[in-house]
Amino acid sequence: MKLYVVRHGAAEDHAESGIDADRALTAVGRSRVRGVAKTLLEADEAPLQVFTSPLVRAVQTAEVMALVTRLGEGGGTVEVRRDVAPGGDAVQLARRMAAEGRKRVMLVGHEPDLSAVVSALTGSFDRGFEKSMVVGLHLPAAGGLARVRFVLDPKSLRFDPDARESS
């Protein structure tokens, strides 16, 4: 399975409600997520299904990804899942999706959880996730360790060719 692990885009410092989970994407955050999604689409790396944390900034990131990559046109869906929320079990979710034969799954979540997810799936991952960053993995359906396929730098919108050697 192709697995895309994505950190949400840049969000406001404080929500009007005062609740951290309500922090929304900034204009810059939305713009960067659109650029990342467009780059994925152009590289034929668009997801077929997106699972997102229920926190507003992650849901908004997933919605922008879905819109730009035309997820709905291919019958794909965005699903809000606590598994991808801080403290959730995104590793189990990813392994279950791979075992079910899913093809292209995106997880949209938060740090430091995402670094831990990629590390657990690959056996080692020593990079932090910048906002809007994407790590592309190949996760075998039969279990075992995932392989890092690429890291998409959200600022330059370039795929990191050295990512494969670091994991």
C-alpha positions as CSV (number, residue, x, y, z in Angstrom):
1,M,0.0,0.0,0.0
2,K,1.1,3.5,-0.7
3,L,0.8,5.4,2.5
4,Y,1.0,9.2,2.7
5,V,1.6,10.6,6.2
6,V,0.9,14.3,6.4
7,R,1.2,16.9,9.1
8,H,-1.5,19.5,9.1
9,G,-0.8,23.0,7.6
10,A,0.2,26.1,9.6
11,A,-2.6,27.0,12.0
12,E,-3.6,30.1,14.0
13,D,-1.9,30.5,17.3
14,H,-5.2,30.7,19.3
15,A,-8.7,29.8,18.4
16,E,-11.5,32.2,19.2
17,S,-13.0,29.5,21.5
18,G,-9.8,29.2,23.4
19,I,-9.7,25.5,22.7
20,D,-6.6,24.1,21.0
21,A,-8.6,21.6,18.9
22,D,-10.5,24.5,17.3
23,R,-7.4,26.2,15.8
24,A,-7.9,26.7,12.1
25,L,-5.5,26.9,9.2
26,T,-4.1,30.3,8.4
27,A,-4.2,31.7,4.8
28,V,-0.5,30.7,4.5
29,G,-1.3,27.2,5.8
30,R,-4.1,26.7,3.3
31,S,-1.9,28.0,0.4
32,R,1.0,25.7,1.4
33,V,-1.3,22.6,1.7
34,R,-2.8,23.5,-1.8
35,G,0.8,23.6,-3.2
36,V,1.7,20.2,-1.6
37,A,-1.6,18.6,-2.9
38,K,-1.0,19.9,-6.4
39,T,2.6,18.5,-6.3
40,L,1.2,15.1,-5.2
41,L,-1.4,15.2,-8.0
42,E,1.2,16.1,-10.7
43,A,3.5,13.3,-9.5
44,D,0.7,10.7,-9.7
45,E,0.8,10.4,-5.9
46,A,-2.8,11.4,-5.1
47,P,-4.6,9.5,-2.3
48,L,-7.7,7.4,-2.8
49,Q,-8.7,7.6,0.8
50,V,-7.9,10.2,3.6
51,F,-8.1,9.6,7.3
52,T,-7.8,12.7,9.4
53,S,-7.6,13.7,13.0
54,P,-10.8,15.4,14.3
55,L,-8.9,18.6,15.2
56,V,-10.0,21.5,13.0
57,R,-6.6,22.2,11.4
58,A,-6.2,18.5,10.4
59,V,-9.7,18.3,9.0
60,Q,-9.2,21.5,7.0
61,T,-5.9,20.1,5.7
62,A,-7.6,16.9,4.6
63,E,-10.4,18.8,2.9
64,V,-7.9,20.9,0.9
65,M,-6.0,17.8,-0.1
66,A,-9.2,16.1,-1.2
67,L,-10.3,19.1,-3.2
68,V,-7.1,19.7,-5.0
69,T,-6.3,16.0,-5.7
70,R,-9.9,15.5,-6.9
71,L,-10.4,12.7,-4.3
72,G,-14.2,12.6,-4.7
73,E,-14.1,12.2,-8.5
74,G,-12.4,8.8,-8.0
75,G,-14.9,7.7,-5.4
76,G,-12.5,8.4,-2.5
77,T,-13.5,9.7,0.9
78,V,-12.3,11.8,3.8
79,E,-13.0,10.1,7.1
80,V,-12.5,11.7,10.5
81,R,-10.8,9.1,12.9
82,R,-9.6,9.4,16.4
83,D,-6.9,6.9,15.5
84,V,-5.1,9.9,13.9
85,A,-5.7,12.3,16.7
86,P,-3.0,13.0,19.2
87,G,-2.5,9.9,21.3
88,G,-4.4,7.7,18.8
89,D,-3.3,4.5,17.2
90,A,-2.5,5.5,13.6
91,V,0.0,2.6,13.3
92,Q,-2.8,0.0,13.8
93,L,-5.1,1.9,11.4
94,A,-2.4,1.9,8.7
95,R,-1.6,-1.7,9.1
96,R,-5.3,-2.6,9.0
97,M,-5.7,-0.6,5.8
98,A,-2.7,-2.3,4.2
99,A,-4.0,-5.8,5.2
100,E,-7.4,-5.0,3.6
101,G,-5.6,-4.3,0.3
102,R,-6.1,-0.6,0.2
103,K,-4.0,1.1,-2.4
104,R,-3.4,4.8,-1.6
105,V,-4.2,5.9,1.9
106,M,-3.4,9.3,3.5
107,L,-3.2,10.0,7.2
108,V,-3.4,13.7,8.3
109,G,-2.3,14.3,11.8
110,H,0.0,16.0,14.3
111,E,3.5,16.0,15.8
112,P,5.1,14.4,17.6
113,D,2.7,11.5,16.9
114,L,3.5,11.4,13.1
115,S,7.2,11.0,13.6
116,A,6.4,8.1,16.0
117,V,4.1,6.5,13.5
118,V,6.6,6.6,10.7
119,S,9.3,5.4,13.0
120,A,7.1,2.5,14.2
121,L,6.2,1.5,10.6
122,T,9.8,1.8,9.2
123,G,11.8,0.8,12.2
124,S,13.6,4.1,12.2
125,F,12.8,7.7,11.3
126,D,14.9,10.5,12.7
127,R,13.3,13.5,11.1
128,G,10.6,15.7,12.5
129,F,7.5,16.7,10.4
130,E,7.3,20.3,9.3
131,K,3.8,21.6,8.8
132,S,2.3,20.4,5.5
133,M,5.1,17.8,5.1
134,V,4.4,14.5,3.4
135,V,6.2,11.2,3.9
136,G,5.4,8.6,1.3
137,L,5.8,5.0,2.4
138,H,5.3,1.6,0.9
139,L,3.6,-0.5,3.6
140,P,3.4,-4.3,2.8
141,A,0.0,-5.9,3.1
142,A,1.6,-9.0,4.7
143,G,3.1,-6.9,7.5
144,G,6.7,-6.2,8.1
145,L,8.5,-2.9,7.9
146,A,7.5,-0.1,5.6
147,R,9.9,1.6,3.2
148,V,10.2,5.3,2.9
149,R,9.5,6.2,-0.8
150,F,9.9,10.0,-0.5
151,V,9.7,13.1,1.7
152,L,7.9,16.0,0.2
153,D,9.4,19.3,1.4
154,P,6.4,21.7,1.8
155,K,8.5,24.8,1.3
156,S,10.3,23.9,-1.9
157,L,7.6,21.5,-3.1
158,R,10.4,19.1,-4.0
159,F,10.7,15.4,-3.3
160,D,13.7,14.6,-1.1
161,P,15.8,12.0,-3.0
162,D,17.8,11.2,0.2
163,A,14.8,10.2,2.2
164,R,15.2,6.6,1.2
165,E,18.7,6.3,2.6
166,S,17.7,7.9,6.0
167,S,15.2,5.1,6.8
